[in-house]
C-alpha cells in the first residue's frame, strides 16, 4: 500500500490551493492508500472552525464538507 502526505500551505489567501490537500486525501482514501494531511504556514488557519467554514475552492465542495469526509476516513491531520 502506498503512502501519501498532502500538504496545505494556504488558507483564505488561496482557497482553491488550500482545498486541494483535502481533495487529494479523499482521492487517496478511495484508492486504498494510507494518507495524512499537514497544515503548514497559512494552512494552519484551516484548523480554526470559523476559517474552515468560510473556505470554498473553485470547482470543489466547501472545505467543511471535505473535512467531514477526511474525519470519517480517520485521516490524521498534523498542524
N, CA, C and O atoms as a CHARMM CRD file, in Angstrom:
* protein
*
  316
    1    1 UNK  N      0.85100  -1.18400   0.00000 PROA 1      0.00000
    2    1 UNK  CA     0.00000   0.00000   0.00000 PROA 1      0.00000
    3    1 UNK  C      0.89400   1.24200   0.00000 PROA 1      0.00000
    4    1 UNK  O      1.80800   1.34600   0.81800 PROA 1      0.00000
    5    2 UNK  N      0.63600   2.17900  -0.90800 PROA 2      0.00000
    6    2 UNK  CA     1.39400   3.41100  -0.96000 PROA 2      0.00000
    7    2 UNK  C      0.94500   4.39200   0.11500 PROA 2      0.00000
    8    2 UNK  O     -0.17900   4.32300   0.61200 PROA 2      0.00000
    9    3 UNK  N      1.84300   5.30400   0.46200 PROA 3      0.00000
   10    3 UNK  CA     1.53500   6.33500   1.46000 PROA 3      0.00000
   11    3 UNK  C      1.61000   7.70200   0.79800 PROA 3      0.00000
   12    3 UNK  O      2.48500   7.96200  -0.02800 PROA 3      0.00000
   13    4 UNK  N      0.67900   8.57000   1.17400 PROA 4      0.00000
   14    4 UNK  CA     0.62500   9.91900   0.61200 PROA 4      0.00000
   15    4 UNK  C      0.52200  10.91600   1.75700 PROA 4      0.00000
   16    4 UNK  O     -0.22300  10.70200   2.71300 PROA 4      0.00000
   17    5 UNK  N      1.27700  12.00800   1.65200 PROA 5      0.00000
   18    5 UNK  CA     1.18300  13.10000   2.60300 PROA 5      0.00000
   19    5 UNK  C      0.79500  14.35000   1.82200 PROA 5      0.00000
   20    5 UNK  O      1.59300  14.86500   1.03800 PROA 5      0.00000
   21    6 UNK  N     -0.41700  14.83500   2.03000 PROA 6      0.00000
   22    6 UNK  CA    -0.90400  16.03900   1.34400 PROA 6      0.00000
   23    6 UNK  C     -0.61600  17.24300   2.23800 PROA 6      0.00000
   24    6 UNK  O     -0.86200  17.20000   3.44300 PROA 6      0.00000
   25    7 UNK  N     -0.09900  18.30300   1.65200 PROA 7      0.00000
   26    7 UNK  CA     0.29900  19.48300   2.42000 PROA 7      0.00000
   27    7 UNK  C     -0.53600  20.68800   1.99600 PROA 7      0.00000
   28    7 UNK  O     -0.63700  21.00500   0.81100 PROA 7      0.00000
   29    8 UNK  N     -1.13400  21.35400   2.99000 PROA 8      0.00000
   30    8 UNK  CA    -1.88200  22.59600   2.74000 PROA 8      0.00000
   31    8 UNK  C     -1.05800  23.76100   3.27900 PROA 8      0.00000
   32    8 UNK  O     -0.83200  23.86200   4.48500 PROA 8      0.00000
   33    9 UNK  N     -0.61400  24.63400   2.38700 PROA 9      0.00000
   34    9 UNK  CA     0.18300  25.79300   2.78800 PROA 9      0.00000
   35    9 UNK  C     -0.59300  27.09300   2.65100 PROA 9      0.00000
   36    9 UNK  O     -0.04800  28.17500   2.86700 PROA 9      0.00000
   37   10 UNK  N     -1.86400  26.98300   2.29200 PROA 10     0.00000
   38   10 UNK  CA    -2.70600  28.17100   2.11600 PROA 10     0.00000
   39   10 UNK  C     -3.99800  28.01000   2.90500 PROA 10     0.00000
   40   10 UNK  O     -4.38000  26.90200   3.27900 PROA 10     0.00000
   41   11 UNK  N     -4.65700  29.12200   3.14900 PROA 11     0.00000
   42   11 UNK  CA    -5.97000  29.11900   3.80600 PROA 11     0.00000
   43   11 UNK  C     -6.86400  30.06000   3.00200 PROA 11     0.00000
   44   11 UNK  O     -7.13600  29.80000   1.83000 PROA 11     0.00000
   45   12 UNK  N     -7.32100  31.14100   3.61400 PROA 12     0.00000
   46   12 UNK  CA    -8.19300  32.06600   2.89000 PROA 12     0.00000
   47   12 UNK  C     -7.43800  32.87500   1.83600 PROA 12     0.00000
   48   12 UNK  O     -8.05700  33.49300   0.97000 PROA 12     0.00000
   49   13 UNK  N     -6.10600  32.87400   1.90400 PROA 13     0.00000
   50   13 UNK  CA    -5.31700  33.60900   0.91900 PROA 13     0.00000
   51   13 UNK  C     -5.39000  32.96700  -0.47000 PROA 13     0.00000
   52   13 UNK  O     -5.22300  33.65700  -1.47600 PROA 13     0.00000
   53   14 UNK  N     -5.64000  31.64600  -0.53500 PROA 14     0.00000
   54   14 UNK  CA    -5.86200  30.95500  -1.81000 PROA 14     0.00000
   55   14 UNK  C     -6.72100  29.73600  -1.50200 PROA 14     0.00000
   56   14 UNK  O     -6.21000  28.65500  -1.20700 PROA 14     0.00000
   57   15 UNK  N     -8.01000  29.92600  -1.57500 PROA 15     0.00000
   58   15 UNK  CA    -8.95200  28.90400  -1.12800 PROA 15     0.00000
   59   15 UNK  C     -8.90600  27.63900  -1.98000 PROA 15     0.00000
   60   15 UNK  O     -9.13500  26.54800  -1.45900 PROA 15     0.00000
   61   16 UNK  N     -8.62300  27.75300  -3.25300 PROA 16     0.00000
   62   16 UNK  CA    -8.55100  26.56800  -4.10800 PROA 16     0.00000
   63   16 UNK  C     -7.33800  25.71900  -3.73400 PROA 16     0.00000
   64   16 UNK  O     -7.44600  24.49700  -3.63300 PROA 16     0.00000
   65   17 UNK  N     -6.19200  26.35200  -3.52800 PROA 17     0.00000
   66   17 UNK  CA    -5.00000  25.60200  -3.14200 PROA 17     0.00000
   67   17 UNK  C     -5.16500  24.97100  -1.75400 PROA 17     0.00000
   68   17 UNK  O     -4.69200  23.85800  -1.52300 PROA 17     0.00000
   69   18 UNK  N     -5.82400  25.66100  -0.84100 PROA 18     0.00000
   70   18 UNK  CA    -5.99500  25.10000   0.49900 PROA 18     0.00000
   71   18 UNK  C     -6.92300  23.89100   0.47100 PROA 18     0.00000
   72   18 UNK  O     -6.76400  22.97400   1.27600 PROA 18     0.00000
   73   19 UNK  N     -7.87500  23.87800  -0.43100 PROA 19     0.00000
   74   19 UNK  CA    -8.81800  22.77600  -0.56200 PROA 19     0.00000
   75   19 UNK  C     -8.16800  21.56300  -1.21700 PROA 19     0.00000
   76   19 UNK  O     -8.57600  20.43100  -0.95500 PROA 19     0.00000
   77   20 UNK  N     -7.17200  21.77500  -2.05700 PROA 20     0.00000
   78   20 UNK  CA    -6.55600  20.70100  -2.83700 PROA 20     0.00000
   79   20 UNK  C     -5.98900  19.58700  -1.95800 PROA 20     0.00000
   80   20 UNK  O     -6.08000  18.42000  -2.33600 PROA 20     0.00000
   81   21 UNK  N     -5.41500  19.90000  -0.81600 PROA 21     0.00000
   82   21 UNK  CA    -4.85400  18.86200   0.05500 PROA 21     0.00000
   83   21 UNK  C     -5.94400  17.91700   0.55000 PROA 21     0.00000
   84   21 UNK  O     -5.71400  16.71400   0.67200 PROA 21     0.00000
   85   22 UNK  N     -7.11600  18.45000   0.83200 PROA 22     0.00000
   86   22 UNK  CA    -8.21800  17.62700   1.32600 PROA 22     0.00000
   87   22 UNK  C     -8.82000  16.78600   0.20100 PROA 22     0.00000
   88   22 UNK  O     -9.20700  15.63800   0.42200 PROA 22     0.00000
   89   23 UNK  N     -8.90000  17.35000  -1.00200 PROA 23     0.00000
   90   23 UNK  CA    -9.37300  16.59700  -2.15700 PROA 23     0.00000
   91   23 UNK  C     -8.39200  15.45800  -2.45600 PROA 23     0.00000
   92   23 UNK  O     -8.81000  14.34200  -2.76400 PROA 23     0.00000
   93   24 UNK  N     -7.10900  15.73900  -2.36600 PROA 24     0.00000
   94   24 UNK  CA    -6.08300  14.71600  -2.57200 PROA 24     0.00000
   95   24 UNK  C     -6.23500  13.58900  -1.55700 PROA 24     0.00000
   96   24 UNK  O     -6.16000  12.41300  -1.91200 PROA 24     0.00000
   97   25 UNK  N     -6.44500  13.94500  -0.31100 PROA 25     0.00000
   98   25 UNK  CA    -6.60100  12.94200   0.75300 PROA 25     0.00000
   99   25 UNK  C     -7.82100  12.05300   0.50500 PROA 25     0.00000
  100   25 UNK  O     -7.75400  10.83800   0.69000 PROA 25     0.00000
  101   26 UNK  N     -8.91900  12.65100   0.09100 PROA 26     0.00000
  102   26 UNK  CA   -10.13500  11.87900  -0.17100 PROA 26     0.00000
  103   26 UNK  C     -9.91300  10.94400  -1.35600 PROA 26     0.00000
  104   26 UNK  O    -10.35500   9.79500  -1.33000 PROA 26     0.00000
  105   27 UNK  N     -9.24000  11.42100  -2.38300 PROA 27     0.00000
  106   27 UNK  CA    -8.92100  10.57400  -3.52500 PROA 27     0.00000
  107   27 UNK  C     -8.00600   9.42100  -3.14300 PROA 27     0.00000
  108   27 UNK  O     -8.18000   8.29800  -3.61800 PROA 27     0.00000
  109   28 UNK  N     -7.03600   9.69800  -2.28800 PROA 28     0.00000
  110   28 UNK  CA    -6.11400   8.65600  -1.82800 PROA 28     0.00000
  111   28 UNK  C     -6.85500   7.59600  -1.02900 PROA 28     0.00000
  112   28 UNK  O     -6.58100   6.40500  -1.16900 PROA 28     0.00000
  113   29 UNK  N     -7.78300   8.01900  -0.20000 PROA 29     0.00000
  114   29 UNK  CA    -8.59800   7.06600   0.56800 PROA 29     0.00000
  115   29 UNK  C     -9.36400   6.15100  -0.37800 PROA 29     0.00000
  116   29 UNK  O     -9.41300   4.93600  -0.18600 PROA 29     0.00000
  117   30 UNK  N     -9.95600   6.75100  -1.39400 PROA 30     0.00000
  118   30 UNK  CA   -10.72000   5.99100  -2.37100 PROA 30     0.00000
  119   30 UNK  C     -9.86700   4.99300  -3.14300 PROA 30     0.00000
  120   30 UNK  O    -10.37200   3.97700  -3.62000 PROA 30     0.00000
  121   31 UNK  N     -8.57500   5.28400  -3.26600 PROA 31     0.00000
  122   31 UNK  CA    -7.65100   4.40300  -3.97600 PROA 31     0.00000
  123   31 UNK  C     -6.98800   3.40000  -3.03200 PROA 31     0.00000
  124   31 UNK  O     -6.11500   2.63500  -3.44200 PROA 31     0.00000
  125   32 UNK  N     -7.40700   3.40800  -1.77300 PROA 32     0.00000
  126   32 UNK  CA    -6.85900   2.46400  -0.81100 PROA 32     0.00000
  127   32 UNK  C     -5.47100   2.80000  -0.30700 PROA 32     0.00000
  128   32 UNK  O     -4.74900   1.91800   0.15700 PROA 32     0.00000
  129   33 UNK  N     -5.09200   4.05600  -0.39200 PROA 33     0.00000
  130   33 UNK  CA    -3.77000   4.49400   0.06400 PROA 33     0.00000
  131   33 UNK  C     -3.82900   4.98800   1.50900 PROA 33     0.00000
  132   33 UNK  O     -4.85900   5.47400   1.97600 PROA 33     0.00000
  133   34 UNK  N     -2.71600   4.85500   2.19500 PROA 34     0.00000
  134   34 UNK  CA    -2.58200   5.45200   3.52600 PROA 34     0.00000
  135   34 UNK  C     -2.25400   6.93100   3.30300 PROA 34     0.00000
  136   34 UNK  O     -1.36300   7.25500   2.51900 PROA 34     0.00000
  137   35 UNK  N     -2.95800   7.81400   3.97800 PROA 35     0.00000
  138   35 UNK  CA    -2.80200   9.24500   3.70800 PROA 35     0.00000
  139   35 UNK  C     -2.84700  10.05100   5.00500 PROA 35     0.00000
  140   35 UNK  O     -3.50700   9.67000   5.97100 PROA 35     0.00000
  141   36 UNK  N     -2.13500  11.16100   5.00100 PROA 36     0.00000
  142   36 UNK  CA    -2.16900  12.13600   6.08600 PROA 36     0.00000
  143   36 UNK  C     -2.16500  13.52400   5.47900 PROA 36     0.00000
  144   36 UNK  O     -1.83000  13.69800   4.30700 PROA 36     0.00000
  145   37 UNK  N     -2.53500  14.50600   6.27500 PROA 37     0.00000
  146   37 UNK  CA    -2.54500  15.91400   5.83300 PROA 37     0.00000
  147   37 UNK  C     -1.69300  16.72200   6.80400 PROA 37     0.00000
  148   37 UNK  O     -1.78700  16.54900   8.01900 PROA 37     0.00000
  149   38 UNK  N     -0.86400  17.60400   6.25700 PROA 38     0.00000
  150   38 UNK  CA    -0.08000  18.53400   7.06100 PROA 38     0.00000
  151   38 UNK  C     -0.57000  19.93800   6.75800 PROA 38     0.00000
  152   38 UNK  O     -0.68700  20.32500   5.59500 PROA 38     0.00000
  153   39 UNK  N     -0.85600  20.70100   7.80600 PROA 39     0.00000
  154   39 UNK  CA    -1.19800  22.11800   7.67100 PROA 39     0.00000
  155   39 UNK  C      0.05600  22.90300   8.03600 PROA 39     0.00000
  156   39 UNK  O      0.57700  22.78100   9.14500 PROA 39     0.00000
  157   40 UNK  N      0.53700  23.71100   7.09000 PROA 40     0.00000
  158   40 UNK  CA     1.81500  24.40600   7.25200 PROA 40     0.00000
  159   40 UNK  C      1.65700  25.85200   6.79900 PROA 40     0.00000
  160   40 UNK  O      0.89600  26.12900   5.87200 PROA 40     0.00000
  161   41 UNK  N      2.35700  26.76200   7.43100 PROA 41     0.00000
  162   41 UNK  CA     2.27500  28.17800   7.05300 PROA 41     0.00000
  163   41 UNK  C      0.85500  28.69600   7.22700 PROA 41     0.00000
  164   41 UNK  O      0.24400  28.50100   8.27700 PROA 41     0.00000
  165   42 UNK  N      0.33200  29.35200   6.20300 PROA 42     0.00000
  166   42 UNK  CA    -1.04400  29.86100   6.25500 PROA 42     0.00000
  167   42 UNK  C     -2.05300  28.74200   6.47100 PROA 42     0.00000
  168   42 UNK  O     -3.13300  28.97000   7.01600 PROA 42     0.00000
  169   43 UNK  N     -1.70400  27.54500   6.04800 PROA 43     0.00000
  170   43 UNK  CA    -2.59800  26.39800   6.16100 PROA 43     0.00000
  171   43 UNK  C     -3.02400  26.07600   7.58300 PROA 43     0.00000
  172   43 UNK  O     -4.07300  25.46200   7.78100 PROA 43     0.00000
  173   44 UNK  N     -2.23700  26.47600   8.58000 PROA 44     0.00000
  174   44 UNK  CA    -2.61000  26.17700   9.97200 PROA 44     0.00000
  175   44 UNK  C     -3.91700  26.84800  10.36100 PROA 44     0.00000
  176   44 UNK  O     -4.60200  26.38700  11.27400 PROA 44     0.00000
  177   45 UNK  N     -4.26700  27.92000   9.68600 PROA 45     0.00000
  178   45 UNK  CA    -5.52700  28.59900   9.99600 PROA 45     0.00000
  179   45 UNK  C     -6.74900  27.74700   9.66000 PROA 45     0.00000
  180   45 UNK  O     -7.84700  28.00600  10.15200 PROA 45     0.00000
  181   46 UNK  N     -6.55300  26.73000   8.82100 PROA 46     0.00000
  182   46 UNK  CA    -7.66700  25.84500   8.47700 PROA 46     0.00000
  183   46 UNK  C     -8.11300  25.01000   9.68200 PROA 46     0.00000
  184   46 UNK  O     -9.19900  24.43100   9.67000 PROA 46     0.00000
  185   47 UNK  N     -7.28600  24.95200  10.70400 PROA 47     0.00000
  186   47 UNK  CA    -7.64700  24.22800  11.92700 PROA 47     0.00000
  187   47 UNK  C     -8.68900  24.99900  12.74400 PROA 47     0.00000
  188   47 UNK  O     -9.31600  24.43800  13.64200 PROA 47     0.00000
  189   48 UNK  N     -8.87000  26.27300  12.43300 PROA 48     0.00000
  190   48 UNK  CA    -9.88300  27.07500  13.12500 PROA 48     0.00000
  191   48 UNK  C    -11.22800  26.86900  12.42800 PROA 48     0.00000
  192   48 UNK  O    -11.35000  27.07800  11.22100 PROA 48     0.00000
  193   49 UNK  N    -12.21700  26.46400  13.18700 PROA 49     0.00000
  194   49 UNK  CA   -13.52500  26.13400  12.61400 PROA 49     0.00000
  195   49 UNK  C    -14.11900  27.28500  11.81100 PROA 49     0.00000
  196   49 UNK  O    -14.66400  27.06100  10.73000 PROA 49     0.00000
  197   50 UNK  N    -14.02300  28.50400  12.31500 PROA 50     0.00000
  198   50 UNK  CA   -14.60800  29.64500  11.59700 PROA 50     0.00000
  199   50 UNK  C    -13.93400  29.86900  10.24200 PROA 50     0.00000
  200   50 UNK  O    -14.59100  30.23900   9.26900 PROA 50     0.00000
  201   51 UNK  N    -12.63200  29.64300  10.18500 PROA 51     0.00000
  202   51 UNK  CA   -11.91200  29.79100   8.91400 PROA 51     0.00000
  203   51 UNK  C    -12.30500  28.65600   7.97100 PROA 51     0.00000
  204   51 UNK  O    -12.62200  28.89500   6.80600 PROA 51     0.00000
  205   52 UNK  N    -12.28300  27.42200   8.47600 PROA 52     0.00000
  206   52 UNK  CA   -12.59700  26.25500   7.63500 PROA 52     0.00000
  207   52 UNK  C    -13.98900  26.36500   7.03000 PROA 52     0.00000
  208   52 UNK  O    -14.20000  25.97100   5.88300 PROA 52     0.00000
  209   53 UNK  N    -14.92800  26.89200   7.78300 PROA 53     0.00000
  210   53 UNK  CA   -16.29900  27.03500   7.26700 PROA 53     0.00000
  211   53 UNK  C    -16.40700  28.09300   6.17300 PROA 53     0.00000
  212   53 UNK  O    -17.36200  28.08300   5.39600 PROA 53     0.00000
  213   54 UNK  N    -15.44000  29.00300   6.10700 PROA 54     0.00000
  214   54 UNK  CA   -15.51600  30.08500   5.11800 PROA 54     0.00000
  215   54 UNK  C    -14.77800  29.75300   3.81600 PROA 54     0.00000
  216   54 UNK  O    -14.86800  30.51100   2.85000 PROA 54     0.00000
  217   55 UNK  N    -14.05700  28.64000   3.77800 PROA 55     0.00000
  218   55 UNK  CA   -13.23800  28.30700   2.60400 PROA 55     0.00000
  219   55 UNK  C    -14.03700  27.45800   1.61300 PROA 55     0.00000
  220   55 UNK  O    -14.65900  26.46000   1.98000 PROA 55     0.00000
  221   56 UNK  N    -14.00100  27.88500   0.34600 PROA 56     0.00000
  222   56 UNK  CA   -14.68400  27.16300  -0.73000 PROA 56     0.00000
  223   56 UNK  C    -13.87200  27.36700  -2.00400 PROA 56     0.00000
  224   56 UNK  O    -14.00900  28.38500  -2.68100 PROA 56     0.00000
  225   57 UNK  N    -13.03000  26.39200  -2.32200 PROA 57     0.00000
  226   57 UNK  CA   -12.18400  26.48300  -3.51200 PROA 57     0.00000
  227   57 UNK  C    -12.99300  26.37200  -4.79100 PROA 57     0.00000
  228   57 UNK  O    -14.04700  25.73800  -4.81400 PROA 57     0.00000
  229   58 UNK  N    -12.50500  26.98300  -5.84400 PROA 58     0.00000
  230   58 UNK  CA   -13.17200  26.96900  -7.14400 PROA 58     0.00000
  231   58 UNK  C    -13.23300  25.53700  -7.67900 PROA 58     0.00000
  232   58 UNK  O    -12.20800  24.86400  -7.79500 PROA 58     0.00000
  233   59 UNK  N    -14.44300  25.08000  -8.00300 PROA 59     0.00000
  234   59 UNK  CA   -14.62600  23.75700  -8.57700 PROA 59     0.00000
  235   59 UNK  C    -14.65700  22.61400  -7.57800 PROA 59     0.00000
  236   59 UNK  O    -14.74200  21.45000  -7.96900 PROA 59     0.00000
  237   60 UNK  N    -14.59000  22.93600  -6.28500 PROA 60     0.00000
  238   60 UNK  CA   -14.60000  21.91100  -5.23500 PROA 60     0.00000
  239   60 UNK  C    -15.77100  22.14100  -4.29400 PROA 60     0.00000
  240   60 UNK  O    -16.31400  23.24500  -4.24000 PROA 60     0.00000
  241   61 UNK  N    -16.16900  21.10900  -3.55000 PROA 61     0.00000
  242   61 UNK  CA   -17.17100  21.31900  -2.49700 PROA 61     0.00000
  243   61 UNK  C    -16.58700  22.22700  -1.40500 PROA 61     0.00000
  244   61 UNK  O    -15.37000  22.39800  -1.33600 PROA 61     0.00000
  245   62 UNK  N    -17.42000  22.79600  -0.57200 PROA 62     0.00000
  246   62 UNK  CA   -16.91500  23.60700   0.54800 PROA 62     0.00000
  247   62 UNK  C    -15.96500  22.78400   1.41900 PROA 62     0.00000
  248   62 UNK  O    -16.15200  21.57800   1.58600 PROA 62     0.00000
  249   63 UNK  N    -14.96300  23.43200   1.96200 PROA 63     0.00000
  250   63 UNK  CA   -13.97300  22.74100   2.78000 PROA 63     0.00000
  251   63 UNK  C    -14.60900  22.01500   3.95500 PROA 63     0.00000
  252   63 UNK  O    -14.15500  20.93300   4.32800 PROA 63     0.00000
  253   64 UNK  N    -15.63900  22.58100   4.53600 PROA 64     0.00000
  254   64 UNK  CA   -16.29200  21.93100   5.68100 PROA 64     0.00000
  255   64 UNK  C    -16.80000  20.53500   5.31300 PROA 64     0.00000
  256   64 UNK  O    -16.73300  19.62100   6.13500 PROA 64     0.00000
  257   65 UNK  N    -17.30800  20.35800   4.08800 PROA 65     0.00000
  258   65 UNK  CA   -17.76600  19.04300   3.62800 PROA 65     0.00000
  259   65 UNK  C    -16.58600  18.09000   3.43100 PROA 65     0.00000
  260   65 UNK  O    -16.67600  16.90500   3.75100 PROA 65     0.00000
  261   66 UNK  N    -15.49400  18.61100   2.90800 PROA 66     0.00000
  262   66 UNK  CA   -14.31100  17.78700   2.69400 PROA 66     0.00000
  263   66 UNK  C    -13.70400  17.35300   4.03000 PROA 66     0.00000
  264   66 UNK  O    -13.23700  16.22200   4.16500 PROA 66     0.00000
  265   67 UNK  N    -13.71400  18.24000   4.99600 PROA 67     0.00000
  266   67 UNK  CA   -13.18800  17.89900   6.32300 PROA 67     0.00000
  267   67 UNK  C    -14.01300  16.77200   6.93700 PROA 67     0.00000
  268   67 UNK  O    -13.45400  15.86700   7.55700 PROA 67     0.00000
  269   68 UNK  N    -15.31400  16.81300   6.77500 PROA 68     0.00000
  270   68 UNK  CA   -16.17400  15.73600   7.29600 PROA 68     0.00000
  271   68 UNK  C    -15.75400  14.38600   6.71300 PROA 68     0.00000
  272   68 UNK  O    -15.67400  13.39700   7.44200 PROA 68     0.00000
  273   69 UNK  N    -15.48700  14.33600   5.41300 PROA 69     0.00000
  274   69 UNK  CA   -15.07800  13.08800   4.76300 PROA 69     0.00000
  275   69 UNK  C    -13.70900  12.62100   5.25400 PROA 69     0.00000
  276   69 UNK  O    -13.48200  11.42600   5.44100 PROA 69     0.00000
  277   70 UNK  N    -12.80800  13.56500   5.45800 PROA 70     0.00000
  278   70 UNK  CA   -11.47100  13.23600   5.94600 PROA 70     0.00000
  279   70 UNK  C    -11.55400  12.68500   7.37300 PROA 70     0.00000
  280   70 UNK  O    -10.86800  11.72100   7.71200 PROA 70     0.00000
  281   71 UNK  N    -12.38800  13.29600   8.19400 PROA 71     0.00000
  282   71 UNK  CA   -12.56700  12.81500   9.56700 PROA 71     0.00000
  283   71 UNK  C    -13.19900  11.42200   9.56300 PROA 71     0.00000
  284   71 UNK  O    -12.77100  10.54900  10.31900 PROA 71     0.00000
  285   72 UNK  N    -14.20500  11.20700   8.72700 PROA 72     0.00000
  286   72 UNK  CA   -14.83700   9.88400   8.60800 PROA 72     0.00000
  287   72 UNK  C    -13.82400   8.82500   8.18400 PROA 72     0.00000
  288   72 UNK  O    -13.90000   7.68000   8.62800 PROA 72     0.00000
  289   73 UNK  N    -12.87700   9.20200   7.32900 PROA 73     0.00000
  290   73 UNK  CA   -11.83800   8.28600   6.85000 PROA 73     0.00000
  291   73 UNK  C    -10.67800   8.13000   7.81900 PROA 73     0.00000
  292   73 UNK  O     -9.72600   7.39600   7.55500 PROA 73     0.00000
  293   74 UNK  N    -10.77200   8.83600   8.95500 PROA 74     0.00000
  294   74 UNK  CA    -9.73700   8.78100  10.00800 PROA 74     0.00000
  295   74 UNK  C     -8.36500   9.17200   9.49600 PROA 74     0.00000
  296   74 UNK  O     -7.35700   8.56900   9.86500 PROA 74     0.00000
  297   75 UNK  N     -8.33300  10.18600   8.64300 PROA 75     0.00000
  298   75 UNK  CA    -7.07500  10.70400   8.11600 PROA 75     0.00000
  299   75 UNK  C     -6.44600  11.60000   9.18900 PROA 75     0.00000
  300   75 UNK  O     -7.09000  12.53800   9.65900 PROA 75     0.00000
  301   76 UNK  N     -5.20100  11.32400   9.57900 PROA 76     0.00000
  302   76 UNK  CA    -4.55400  12.20300  10.55800 PROA 76     0.00000
  303   76 UNK  C     -4.22200  13.55900   9.93500 PROA 76     0.00000
  304   76 UNK  O     -3.77900  13.64300   8.79000 PROA 76     0.00000
  305   77 UNK  N     -4.44400  14.60400  10.70900 PROA 77     0.00000
  306   77 UNK  CA    -4.11000  15.96400  10.26800 PROA 77     0.00000
  307   77 UNK  C     -3.08100  16.51300  11.24300 PROA 77     0.00000
  308   77 UNK  O     -3.32900  16.58900  12.44600 PROA 77     0.00000
  309   78 UNK  N     -1.93600  16.89300  10.71900 PROA 78     0.00000
  310   78 UNK  CA    -0.82700  17.40500  11.52600 PROA 78     0.00000
  311   78 UNK  C     -0.72800  18.91600  11.36000 PROA 78     0.00000
  312   78 UNK  O     -0.72000  19.44000  10.24600 PROA 78     0.00000
  313   79 UNK  N     -0.65200  19.59700  12.49300 PROA 79     0.00000
  314   79 UNK  CA    -0.55900  21.06900  12.47900 PROA 79     0.00000
  315   79 UNK  C      0.79900  21.45900  13.01400 PROA 79     0.00000
  316   79 UNK  O      1.11200  22.64600  13.09900 PROA 79     0.00000
